[in-house]
Amino acid sequence: MELLKKNVHTERIKSKALLQIPLEMDINVSDAKPDVAKVIYNSGKIKIDEIKTGMNKIWVKGKLCYQLLYQVDGNESAASFESVLSGIEGELPFNEEIYLDKIEGQDRVVCRTKLDDMRIHLINSRKLSIQAVITLEPQVEENIAEELCVELDGMGNTEDKTGMNNSLEYRKKSLEYLETVVKKRDLSRIHEETKLPAGMPDIGSVLWKSIDVRNMNFRPMEEKLGITGELGVFIVYKEDSTDKINWYETMIPFNNSVECQNSREGMMSDIYYDIGHEEITIREDTDGELRVIGIETTLELEIKLYEKQSTSIVADVYGVSCEVQAGVATKEFTDLYAEVNMEEKLVRSIRLEDTEPKLLQICRCDAKVKTEEVACNGSQLKISGEVELQILYASSDEKAGLYPVHDTVPFELTKEVAELDTVQFLRCGAVVQIEQQTVGIKDSTQLEWRGSMGVNVLIYISKREDILTELSISPINAAVLEKLPGFAIYYAKQGDSLWQIGKKYYVGVQRIKEMNNLTSDEIKAGDKLLIVK
């Protein structure tokens, strides 16, 4: 008898690794830059340029792009904010060989990165030392196509999920799983521009420029993936007519999309993104003044779109007037157990040291979330980590100009997830974002940071199911026929089912129900059943 089958597409992790590496380099200040008195602000981003694959190993080539803003040495006689700041940017290259078991040359590797720590030390006024620790997490997934037996040829579906003809009886069960509909790598290019507000002076030279992406949201649509978010833009610049320092920060909402064949509304998205190319340019407006800020950036996307499926599959078969030999294989499937959303309000009061300049105005707050643990302990989901704060403020002290404040805000979120301890936990994907933040000045020595943290967690579980793979039919052995009674009285035991009893006596379930006037398949221990062949 032919098995009617349906293909299921999914993937599983073939190989993965985790490597933490230190980076260190001394940098000399170029002759065009003034002497360094103190580094007050810095940032770093990891860029992967190339991944080469070989047998059981990969080579990851990239760089740590750094940027720093510093106070200029030897300028004590300058007026407020005049020529007291300058900036430096550069790269720390790396090329790492990483062992990955089972990987082959044609496999595609996704490498996630994390900047664990970056410190900049002043050696002297013309030389700096940069020390950083980065984490590389390469992973290879393989696509899997499984076949599910959904029907036996010539035997249609029935409402009670059983089928029967003169020879066979079979039953069906529902299997829920995640089907991978879309799996691809793509780029989303964002082009935006903004203009300095009226009243702010024109831009002369830019000392600091940065772009960060916030409040990202992905929405599967018909044949495309919708992308919304905000671009955080921050620049520190010298005025065009003077050397006075100014700064400008703004949030620019964007709405973009990428083509995504087979995408549909209602699908579940699991998307990893990283910022690739980024560039800020200063352009003239219609009056010929340098007031327009152009922003170009690229989002590198690893896209997975899933569809939750529920398929009725053939669970078991036995013969009524024949012998059945069934081939069964245990298959593994992925399912989404729960999607958990959490919100947390964080507050941090910060007091300046007595030696630090007094507060006048907040210029910039950079809040970076570092997630240390995402774990499922029993029925409890736990997420912990810290928010690193880097705040830049203007001081009332004329000689100080802009000044930094650094602090960390620890967090720990827990939530009960029903019956999580009863399933085979596979993996957990968490997206933690600071959705809103404010910094207020209490007095000249105190400030308060308030942040709203949003957490989205997808909990995946693994299912193992026995799947019918083949079926063969043969006549009942004469010795078996001789042992079968014409009729029998059977007393049900604990755990018995009509299916098991019918399979034992080569009798259909419906036949047993008719002989015993049963209206359902439910029986209990001690029930007396008449079995007639």
N, C-alpha and C positions, 0 to 999 in steps of 0.2 A: 504494500500500500504506500502511496506517495504522500510525503509530508509537505504541506503548504507552509512556506516560511516567509518571514519578514526580516529585512536587514535592520540592524540597530548600529548607529555610529556613535562612538565615544572615544575617549583617550585615557591613557594612564601614564604615570611618570615612569619613564624608562631608566633615568639616571639623574642624580642631582648631587651638588656639592656645596660647601660653604667654606670660603677662604677669607680670612681677615689679614690684611697686609699693612705694614707701616710705610709711609712715604716721608722723605725728608730731603730738603734741599736748601742751600744758602743762596740768596739772591742779592745782587748788587744793585743799588739805586743808580739809574742811568744819569749821565751828566746833565741831561735836560731837566731833571727833577731836583727840587730843593732837599736839604738835609731833613732827616726824620727825627722828630722829638719823641713822638708817641703814636702807636697805632690805636685808633679809636673805634674802627668799624671794619668788619671783614665778612666775606662770604666765600663759599666754595661749592662747586657743582662737578659731579663726575660725569664724564662723557666717554662712551664706548665707541671707538672708531672701527674696530674690526675684531671678528671672532673666527679663528681658523680651527677646523676640526681634524682630528686624526683618529687612529685606533686607540681607544681608551684614554684619550687626552684631548684637551683643547688649549688654544693660546688666545688669551684675551689682551688686546691692545687698546689703551685708552689714555686719558689724562684727567687730572684734577685741575679744573680752571678756577683760579683764585682771584680775588679782588680785595683791595684794602684801601681804606681812607686813613690818612695820618695827619697829625699836627706837625707843622713845619718848625724846624729848630732855628733859633737865632732871629726871631721876629718880634721881640718883646715891645718894640716901640710902635708897632702897627696899631691902627685904630681898630675898633670892634669889627671882628669877622673879616678883616682885610688881609688877604694873602696868608692866612694862618693854616690853610688846609691844602693838601694835594693827594693824589691817588696813584696807585700802582696796580696793574693786573698782569697775569701771566699764567703759565701752565706747568704742572708737574706730570711728566709722562710716566707710564708704567706698562709693562709687558709681562704677563704672568702665564706660566704653564700650570694647568690644573688637571689633575687626574679625574676622569669620569668613567666609571665602570660601564661596560656594554655599549659605549658610544661608537658609532661608525662614521666614516668620512662624510656621508651624505646627510647625516642627521642635522636638524636645525636646532640651534641652541638659543635659549632666551636667558639673558644674564641680567638679573636685578642687582642694583647697587645701593649702597648706603654709606653716607659720610658719617662715621661714628664720632670723629673728633678732629678738630683742626686748631692748631695753636701757632701764633706768630710771635717770635721773640726778637727783640732788638739787640743785635750784636754791637753795632755802633751806628752813628748817624748815616752811614752810607752802606750798611750791610744788615740784612735781616735773615732770620732762619724760620723756615716753615716746616712744621711737623704735623702729619695727619695720619689718621687710621681709617681705612676704608674696608668695607665688606663687599665681596663679590659672591653672588648666589646663582651660578649657572644651573640650568635645568633643561632636560630633554624629555619631551612627551612624544609618545607614539600613538598614531591613530589606529583604532581597532574597529573592525566591522564584525559584529556577531549576528548569528542567524537564530531566530526564534520560531519554533513550530507553533503556528496560530490555528491550524486546522488540519484535519485528515481528509484527503481527497475523497469526495463523494459523501461526506458526512457533515451536514450543516450544523449551524449553531442552534442551541436550544436555550430556553429561558433559564433552566436550572443548571446551566453550564455543564451538562453532560450530553453525550451523544451515544447512539446505539444503532446497530443494524443486526443482522442475523448472526454475526460473528464476533463483533467487538463492542466493548463499552469503554468510553473515555470520559474524563472530566477535565475542566479547564479552571484556571485561576487567573487573577489579575496581577500583572507585574507593573509596578510603577518605577520609572527610571528617568534620568536626564539624557536626552538625545542631543549630541553636539551637531548643531545645524550649520554654524559658521565658525571657522577657525582661520584667522588670517592676520597678517601684519600689514599695517597701513600708516600713512602720514596724513596729518591734518595741518594745513598751513593757515596761519592766522595773520591777517594784515589789518592793523588798526592805526588810528592816529588821534592825538589830542592836542589841545592848544593851551598855552599858558593863560591863566585867568587875567582879566584886565586889572591893571594895577601892579602886576609883577613885572620886574625888569626883564629886558631881553637876555637871551642866553649868549654868553661869550664862549667859555671853554667848559666842558663837562668834566668834573672830577670823579663822579660816581654815577653809575647807571645800573639798574637792576630790573629784572622782570621775574615775577613769580605768578603761578597759576593757582587760583583758589576756587573753592566751591564747585568742583567739577561734577557734572551730571551727564550720564549717557542714557539715551533712550532709543531702543530699537524701533524702527519705523518700516514702512513698506519699501524694501529694497535699498534702505540706507540706514545709517546710524546717526542720530542727532546728538550733537555735543554742545553743551552750554557751560559757561563758567565765567570767571572774572580774571582779568589781567591786572595784577598789582604793579604799578610803575612808580619808580622812585629815582629821582636824579638830584645830585648836588652839583651846583655850577657856579662859576664866576660870572658876574654881570658883564655885559658887553662893553659898557662905557667905563667901568671901574673894575677893581679887583675884589670888590665886595662879594661875600659868599651868600648864596641863596639856595633854597631847596624847594622841591615840588613833589608831591605824592598824590596819586589818583588811582581810582579803581575803574576799569573799563569793562563792562559786560560784553561778552561775545556769544554768538550763536553760529554754529558751523555744522557741517555734516560730511560724511564720507560714504561713498557707494558701498553697499553691502548686499551682495546677491543672496537671495533666500531669506533675508531679514524680514520679520513681520512684527506688527504690534503685539505686545504682551509677552514677548520672549524675555528671558532672563539674561542679563549681561554680566560678564565677569571680565573686566578690562584693566589691564596694566598700562600705564602711560608714563612717559618720561619726556622731558624737554630736550629737544635736539638743538637745532640752530636757533639762535636768538640774537637780535640786533636792534639797537635803538639809534635812530638818526635824528639830527636836528636840521630842520628845513625852514626856509623863509616862508612867511605868509604872503598874502596878496599885497601888503604894503612893503615887502622886502625886508621885514624884520625877522630875526631868528626866534620864532615863538612856537613853531609847530614841531611836535615830537612824534616821529613815526616809529611804529613798533612792528617788528616782524619776528615771528617765532614759529617753530614747528613742533607739533606733538607727535611723538613716535608711539604708536598704539599696537598693543598685542590684544587682538579682539577674539573673544569667545562668546558666542550666543547659544544658549541652551533653550530647549523646549521640554517642558515636563510632559511625559507621555504615560499613558495607562493602556496597556495592551493585554488582551485576553489570550493566554497561551495554553497549549495542551500540557496538563500537569501529569497525567498518568493514564495508562491504557491497560486493559486486560481482556482476555478472550472469554466469550461465553460458550462458543462451540469450536474453539480453536486455541492453540497455544500461541502466545505472543512473546517475542523476544525484543525488548526495547533497549536501545542504546541511549545512555544518559551521560551527560557531561556537566560538571559544575562550572558555571560561568559567574564572573564578577561584574556587577553593575554599580554605577554611581547614581546617587539620588540626593536631592536637596532636602535636608531634614528640616531646616528652619532658617528664616531670614530674620535677624534681630537688629533692631534700631534702638540706639540709646542716645541720650543727650546728657550733658553734664555742664554745670556752670562752675567756672574756676575763678578764684579771686586771689590776688597776691598783693600785699602791701610791702613796699620797698622803701627803706630809709637810707639816705646817702650817708657815707662816712663824713666825719668832720672835715677831713682834708679835701673832699671833693667839692667842686664849684656848685653854687646854688642853682636851683631849677628856675628857668624862666619860661621855656616853651618846649613842648614835645615835638620833635621833628619826624621820628620814625620809630615803629615798633615791629620787629621781625620775630614772630612766634613760630618755632618749628617743633612739630610733634615727633618724639622718638618713642616708638612702641617697643617695649622690652619683652613683653610676654602676652601671647594670646593662647589661652589654655581652657580646656574643658575638664573640670574636676568634678566627677560624679555628675550631678544634674546642674552644676553651676558653671556659667561662662564667665571667665575672668580676663580682663584686659588691664594691663598696667604699663606705666612708662612715665615720661616727664615731658614737659613743654619747656624748651630752651628759649629764654627771652633775651633779645639784644635790642636795647632801647637807645636811641640817639636823641639828645636834647640840647637845646640852646641854653647857655648859662648867662646869668647876670654879671658874671665876672668877665670883663672885657678881654682879658688875656687868654681865657680858656676857649672861646669860640664854641665849638660843638664838643659834646662830651658823651661817653658811653656809660650805660648801666647794663650789667649782666646778672641774670638770675635764672633759677629753674623752678618750675612748679610741678611737683609730683602728682600723679593721679592713679587711681585704682577704681575700676568699674566692675561690678559684678551683677549678674542677672540669672535668675532661675529659668532653666529651659526644661519644659516638661519631658520626663522620661529620657533625657539625654544619656543617662548612665546605662540604658538598656540597649543602645544601638552601637554598632561598630563604627566609631568615629574615624573618618578618613582624613580630612583636612579642614582648615578654617581660614577663610579669606576675610581680612578686616581692612576697612578703609576708615582712617581716623583723620578728621579735618578740624581746624579752628575756623568755624564759620563766621564768627563775628568777634571783634575785640576792640576795646577802648582803653586808653591810658589817661587817667586824670591826675592832676596835680593837687595834692592836699595843702601843702605849703612849700616853702622854698627848699625843704630837705626831705619831703616825702611824696611819693607817687603811688598810685594804685592801678594795677592791671586787672581788667575783667575780660574773661574770654568765654565764648560759648563753643563747646566741643560737640561735634556730631560724629557718631560711630555707626557704621553699617557693617554687619558681620553675616557672612554666608557660611552655614555649617553643612558640610558635605559628609555623607555617610556611604559606606560600602555595603552592598548586598551580594550575597552568594546564593544562587538559585540553581537547582537541578533542571537542566534543559534537555528535552527530548531531541535526540540528534538522528536516530534511525529506528526503523521498525520492520520486523520480519514476522510472517505468519506461517504456521505449520499446523497439521492435524494434531488433535489431542492424542497423546500416547494411550494405547489400549490399557496399560496397567493403571493409568490415572483414572480412566473411565470406569474401570471395575471397582475402584475404591469410592467413587462418588455415590452417595445414597440417593434413592429416588425422592425421598423427603426426609427432613430432619427437624428436630426442635432444638433451637439454639438459644442459650441463655447469655445475654450480652454481659460483657465484663467492662470494668472501668477502662475508658479510653477506646473502646470499640466504636466503629462507624459502619454504616451500611455499605460503604465502599469496600472496606476491608473484608467484611463478611461475604459480599458478593464475589470478590476476587478469590476468596478461599474456596467457595463452592461452585464457581463458574456460573453464577446467576446474575442477571442484570439487576441494578438497584431499583429500577421501576417495577420489575417483577416482584421483588421482595415487598415493596410498598403496597402493591395491589393485593398480594396474598395476605397481608397483615393489616389492611385498611389504615395505612399510615398516610398522613397528609403532608408530612415534612421528613427531612432526612435526619432529624434529631432523635437519638435514642439514649437511654441511660442504663447504667449497670442494673442487672436484674430483669430487664425486659425479656419476655419470651417471644421468640420469632419462629414462624413456620417457614422452612426452606423447602421449596419444591423445585426439582430440576425439570 
